[in-house]
Amino acid sequence: MQIFTAPQTIPDTAKGAVLAIGNFDGVHRGHQALLELARKRALAAGRPFGILTFDPHPRSYFSKSTAPFRITPGGHRLEQLAYAKPDFIFTMNFNEKLAHTSADDFMNRVLRHDLGTDNLVVGENFHFGHMRTGSAETLRENGFALTTLAPVTTADGKPYSSSHIRSLIAAGEIEEASSMLGWTWTVKGIVCHGDKRGRTLGYPTANVPLRETIHPAYGIYAGLVRIEGEKEWRQAALNIGIRPMFKTAEALLEAHILDFTGDIYDKNISIRPLLRIRAEEKFESLDALKEQIETDCQKIRFILSRRQVIAA
């Protein structure tokens, strides 16, 4: 799989692809169905299978003050898209120029000239171009071979959607969010140096800033951690929030990895919040906080020991 970020880098061998287009934040089950449809169309037509997506997310461009909302920011989304086995992914920079690109210019310059394709797979509610004036019907009227996919739904008729999954994560309903995604929601980042308060309390933590990632409901979670270079997932007690005892300015995801004492500063780690066991709270003293942390860790050990975890 190749990744392109500029049209001039796209080789002729990628031209004429069957192209799936979308933001694909979360790469949920609905996205997966669309990508699989595009892959099959490409295979049947003897063409490459490509994905066209955008970064930053258009919502970030148009609402720069918006709260963090990404389910899969940055490279994590590309990792999830790679499971669809495309021949290439073209990530367009969503900037002022693209935001003001007309529907006609997008069709003729981006799709036909830069990507050399007229064979597309999109959701039936797909819109594009300045002021979202382009639609699936626009593409058909302009001669594109278009396949559209209606919203994919759960057994009880709920559509898989990034916005709904965001609301579940924000409410701390991680299990349901992961079910909608079709994979266990994971936060990825580099372990940063903190104030070492956890170590002082006897519970050292690996700290990862959430930044663009949507903030789950603040609180304590049973979770798993995988450290760069390792295959196994380690059990962990997670704190997500601003630590009201210490008034942290930036929301952090802190992972106390159970039965682990190694130094993992500046390493990449993957963190899976699985089950929220309580809300974040302020205690009367550090001793009271330490006692609660021990209670939390015991409860989390119990939960994880009885939980079937699929580390996929």
C-alpha positions as CSV (number, residue, x, y, z in Angstrom):
1,M,0.0,0.0,0.0
2,Q,1.2,3.5,-0.9
3,I,0.3,6.8,0.8
4,F,0.3,10.0,-1.2
5,T,-0.2,13.5,0.1
6,A,0.4,15.5,-3.1
7,P,-1.1,14.9,-6.6
8,Q,2.2,15.2,-8.4
9,T,3.5,12.1,-6.5
10,I,0.7,9.8,-7.7
11,P,2.2,7.5,-10.3
12,D,0.4,6.5,-13.5
13,T,0.0,3.0,-12.2
14,A,-2.5,4.4,-9.6
15,K,-4.5,6.3,-12.2
16,G,-7.9,5.0,-13.2
17,A,-8.5,3.4,-9.8
18,V,-11.9,2.6,-8.3
19,L,-11.9,5.3,-5.6
20,A,-13.7,5.3,-2.2
21,I,-14.1,8.9,-0.9
22,G,-14.8,10.0,2.6
23,N,-13.5,11.3,5.9
24,F,-13.6,7.8,7.5
25,D,-13.1,9.0,11.1
26,G,-13.2,5.9,13.2
27,V,-13.3,3.5,10.1
28,H,-16.5,2.0,11.6
29,R,-18.6,-0.8,10.3
30,G,-20.4,1.4,7.8
31,H,-17.1,2.7,6.4
32,Q,-15.8,-0.9,6.3
33,A,-18.8,-1.9,4.2
34,L,-18.2,0.9,1.7
35,L,-14.5,0.1,1.5
36,E,-15.2,-3.5,0.9
37,L,-17.7,-2.6,-1.9
38,A,-15.0,-0.4,-3.5
39,R,-12.4,-3.2,-3.3
40,K,-14.8,-5.7,-5.0
41,R,-15.6,-3.2,-7.7
42,A,-11.9,-2.6,-8.4
43,L,-11.2,-6.3,-8.5
44,A,-14.1,-6.9,-10.9
45,A,-13.0,-4.1,-13.1
46,G,-9.3,-5.0,-13.0
47,R,-8.4,-1.6,-11.6
48,P,-6.4,-0.4,-8.6
49,F,-8.4,0.2,-5.4
50,G,-7.7,3.7,-3.9
51,I,-9.0,5.7,-1.0
52,L,-9.4,9.5,-1.1
53,T,-9.6,11.1,2.3
54,F,-8.8,14.5,3.9
55,D,-6.7,15.9,6.7
56,P,-7.4,17.8,8.8
57,H,-11.0,16.8,9.1
58,P,-13.2,19.5,7.5
59,R,-14.9,20.0,10.8
60,S,-11.5,21.1,12.3
61,Y,-11.0,23.6,9.4
62,F,-14.4,25.2,9.6
63,S,-14.6,25.2,13.4
64,K,-11.1,25.8,14.7
65,S,-12.3,26.3,18.3
66,T,-14.2,23.0,18.4
67,A,-13.4,20.6,21.2
68,P,-11.3,17.5,20.3
69,F,-13.5,15.1,18.4
70,R,-11.4,12.7,16.4
71,I,-12.0,8.9,17.0
72,T,-8.8,8.1,15.0
73,P,-6.6,11.1,14.6
74,G,-3.6,11.3,12.2
75,G,-1.8,8.1,11.4
76,H,-4.2,5.9,13.4
77,R,-6.9,6.4,10.8
78,L,-4.4,5.4,8.1
79,E,-3.6,2.2,10.1
80,Q,-7.3,1.3,10.2
81,L,-7.8,2.1,6.6
82,A,-5.0,-0.2,5.7
83,Y,-7.1,-3.2,6.8
84,A,-9.3,-2.6,3.8
85,K,-6.2,-3.5,1.6
86,P,-6.2,-0.5,-0.8
87,D,-3.5,-0.2,-3.3
88,F,-3.1,3.4,-2.2
89,I,-4.5,6.2,0.0
90,F,-4.4,9.8,-1.1
91,T,-4.7,12.2,1.8
92,M,-5.7,15.7,0.6
93,N,-4.8,18.7,2.8
94,F,-8.1,20.3,3.7
95,N,-7.0,23.9,3.5
96,E,-8.5,27.2,2.4
97,K,-7.9,26.4,-1.3
98,L,-9.7,23.0,-1.1
99,A,-12.5,24.5,1.0
100,H,-13.2,27.0,-1.8
101,T,-12.8,24.5,-4.6
102,S,-16.1,24.3,-6.6
103,A,-17.8,21.1,-7.3
104,D,-16.9,21.3,-11.0
105,D,-13.2,22.0,-10.2
106,F,-13.1,19.1,-7.7
107,M,-14.5,16.7,-10.4
108,N,-12.4,17.9,-13.2
109,R,-9.1,18.8,-11.6
110,V,-8.9,16.5,-8.6
111,L,-10.7,13.4,-9.7
112,R,-10.2,13.4,-13.5
113,H,-6.9,15.2,-13.9
114,D,-5.0,14.4,-10.7
115,L,-6.3,10.9,-10.0
116,G,-7.3,10.0,-13.6
117,T,-10.5,8.3,-12.5
118,D,-14.2,8.4,-13.2
119,N,-15.1,5.3,-11.1
120,L,-16.2,6.2,-7.6
121,V,-17.8,4.6,-4.5
122,V,-19.4,6.9,-2.0
123,G,-22.1,7.0,0.7
124,E,-25.5,8.0,-0.8
125,N,-25.4,11.3,1.3
126,F,-22.0,12.3,0.0
127,H,-21.5,16.0,-0.7
128,F,-18.4,17.9,-2.0
129,G,-17.2,21.2,-3.3
130,H,-17.6,24.7,-1.9
131,M,-20.7,25.0,0.2
132,R,-21.3,21.3,-0.4
133,T,-23.0,22.0,-3.7
134,G,-21.9,18.7,-5.3
135,S,-23.7,15.4,-4.6
136,A,-24.0,11.9,-5.9
137,E,-26.4,13.1,-8.5
138,T,-23.9,15.7,-9.6
139,L,-21.3,13.0,-10.2
140,R,-23.8,10.9,-12.2
141,E,-24.8,13.9,-14.3
142,N,-21.2,14.5,-15.1
143,G,-20.5,11.0,-16.4
144,F,-18.9,9.3,-13.4
145,A,-19.4,5.6,-13.0
146,L,-20.8,5.9,-9.5
147,T,-21.7,3.3,-6.9
148,T,-23.5,4.6,-3.8
149,L,-24.0,2.8,-0.5
150,A,-27.0,3.5,1.7
151,P,-26.3,3.9,5.5
152,V,-25.4,0.6,7.0
153,T,-27.4,-0.2,10.2
154,T,-27.3,-2.4,13.2
155,A,-29.7,-5.3,13.6
156,D,-32.1,-2.9,15.4
157,G,-31.9,-0.3,12.6
158,K,-29.4,2.2,14.1
159,P,-27.0,3.6,11.5
160,Y,-23.3,3.3,12.1
161,S,-22.1,6.8,12.2
162,S,-19.0,8.6,13.5
163,S,-21.1,11.2,15.3
164,H,-23.0,8.6,17.2
165,I,-19.8,6.8,18.1
166,R,-18.3,10.1,19.3
167,S,-21.3,10.6,21.6
168,L,-20.9,7.1,23.0
169,I,-17.2,7.6,23.8
170,A,-17.9,11.0,25.3
171,A,-20.4,9.3,27.6
172,G,-17.9,6.7,28.6
173,E,-19.8,3.9,26.8
174,I,-16.6,2.4,25.3
175,E,-17.9,-1.1,24.9
176,E,-20.9,0.0,22.8
177,A,-18.6,2.4,20.8
178,S,-16.3,-0.5,20.0
179,S,-19.2,-2.6,18.9
180,M,-20.2,0.1,16.5
181,L,-16.7,0.5,15.3
182,G,-16.1,-3.2,14.7
183,W,-12.8,-3.0,16.5
184,T,-11.7,-2.1,20.1
185,W,-11.3,1.6,20.3
186,T,-7.7,2.5,21.0
187,V,-5.8,5.7,21.9
188,K,-2.3,5.9,20.5
189,G,0.5,8.3,21.6
190,I,4.0,8.8,22.9
191,V,4.6,8.5,26.6
192,C,5.5,12.0,27.9
193,H,7.2,13.2,31.0
194,G,4.8,14.3,33.7
195,D,5.1,15.6,37.3
196,K,5.6,12.0,38.6
197,R,2.9,12.4,41.2
198,G,1.8,8.8,40.5
199,R,5.3,7.5,41.2
200,T,5.3,9.5,44.5
201,L,2.0,7.8,45.4
202,G,3.4,4.4,44.6
203,Y,1.4,4.1,41.3
204,P,3.6,5.3,38.4
205,T,1.7,6.1,35.2
206,A,2.5,6.4,31.5
207,N,1.0,9.7,30.4
208,V,-0.4,10.4,26.9
209,P,-1.9,13.8,26.0
210,L,-5.3,13.3,24.3
211,R,-4.9,16.4,22.0
212,E,-7.1,15.8,18.9
213,T,-8.6,12.6,20.3
214,I,-12.1,12.8,21.6
215,H,-12.2,12.9,25.4
216,P,-14.0,10.0,26.9
217,A,-16.1,10.7,30.0
218,Y,-13.5,11.6,32.7
219,G,-12.9,8.9,35.2
220,I,-11.2,5.6,36.1
221,Y,-11.3,2.8,33.5
222,A,-10.2,-0.8,33.4
223,G,-8.0,-1.1,30.3
224,L,-5.1,-2.6,28.4
225,V,-1.8,-1.2,27.2
226,R,0.5,-2.4,24.5
227,I,4.1,-1.0,24.5
228,E,6.1,-0.4,21.4
229,G,8.0,-3.5,20.4
230,E,5.7,-5.9,22.4
231,K,2.9,-8.1,21.1
232,E,1.1,-8.7,24.4
233,W,-1.5,-6.4,26.0
234,R,-0.8,-5.6,29.6
235,Q,-3.6,-5.0,32.2
236,A,-3.8,-1.4,33.3
237,A,-5.8,1.0,35.5
238,L,-6.5,4.2,33.5
239,N,-7.3,7.7,34.7
240,I,-8.7,10.0,32.0
241,G,-9.2,13.6,32.9
242,I,-7.7,16.7,34.5
243,R,-6.8,15.3,38.0
244,P,-8.9,17.6,40.2
245,M,-6.5,17.0,43.2
246,F,-3.7,18.7,41.2
247,K,-5.6,20.9,38.7
248,T,-4.0,19.7,35.5
249,A,-4.5,22.2,32.7
250,E,-4.5,19.6,29.9
251,A,-6.6,16.4,29.8
252,L,-4.4,13.4,30.1
253,L,-4.8,9.7,29.7
254,E,-2.7,8.1,32.5
255,A,-2.1,4.4,32.5
256,H,-0.8,2.6,35.6
257,I,0.3,-0.7,34.1
258,L,-0.2,-3.5,36.6
259,D,2.8,-5.5,37.7
260,F,5.2,-3.5,35.4
261,T,8.2,-1.4,36.4
262,G,10.0,-0.6,33.1
263,D,11.0,2.8,31.8
264,I,8.8,3.6,28.7
265,Y,9.3,7.4,28.4
266,D,9.2,8.5,24.7
267,K,7.9,5.2,23.5
268,N,4.8,4.7,21.4
269,I,2.0,2.9,23.3
270,S,-1.5,1.8,22.5
271,I,-4.2,2.2,25.2
272,R,-7.6,0.6,25.3
273,P,-10.1,2.0,27.8
274,L,-12.5,-0.9,28.2
275,L,-14.9,-0.2,31.1
276,R,-15.4,2.9,33.2
277,I,-15.6,2.0,36.9
278,R,-16.2,5.4,38.4
279,A,-16.1,9.2,37.8
280,E,-13.0,11.4,38.5
281,E,-13.2,13.0,41.9
282,K,-11.3,15.1,44.3
283,F,-10.3,13.6,47.7
284,E,-9.7,15.2,51.0
285,S,-6.1,14.1,51.3
286,L,-3.4,12.2,49.4
287,D,-3.8,9.3,51.7
288,A,-7.4,9.1,50.8
289,L,-6.5,9.2,47.1
290,K,-3.9,6.5,47.5
291,E,-6.4,4.3,49.3
292,Q,-8.9,4.7,46.5
293,I,-6.3,4.0,43.9
294,E,-5.5,0.7,45.6
295,T,-9.3,-0.1,45.7
296,D,-9.5,0.8,42.0
297,C,-6.6,-1.4,41.0
298,Q,-8.1,-4.4,42.9
299,K,-11.4,-3.9,41.2
300,I,-9.8,-3.6,37.8
301,R,-7.7,-6.8,38.3
302,F,-11.0,-8.6,39.2
303,I,-12.8,-7.2,36.1
304,L,-9.9,-8.0,33.7
305,S,-9.3,-11.5,35.1
306,R,-12.9,-12.4,34.2
307,R,-13.0,-10.7,30.8
308,Q,-12.3,-12.3,27.5
309,V,-10.0,-9.8,25.7
310,I,-9.4,-10.1,22.0
311,A,-6.2,-8.2,21.2
312,A,-6.8,-7.6,17.5
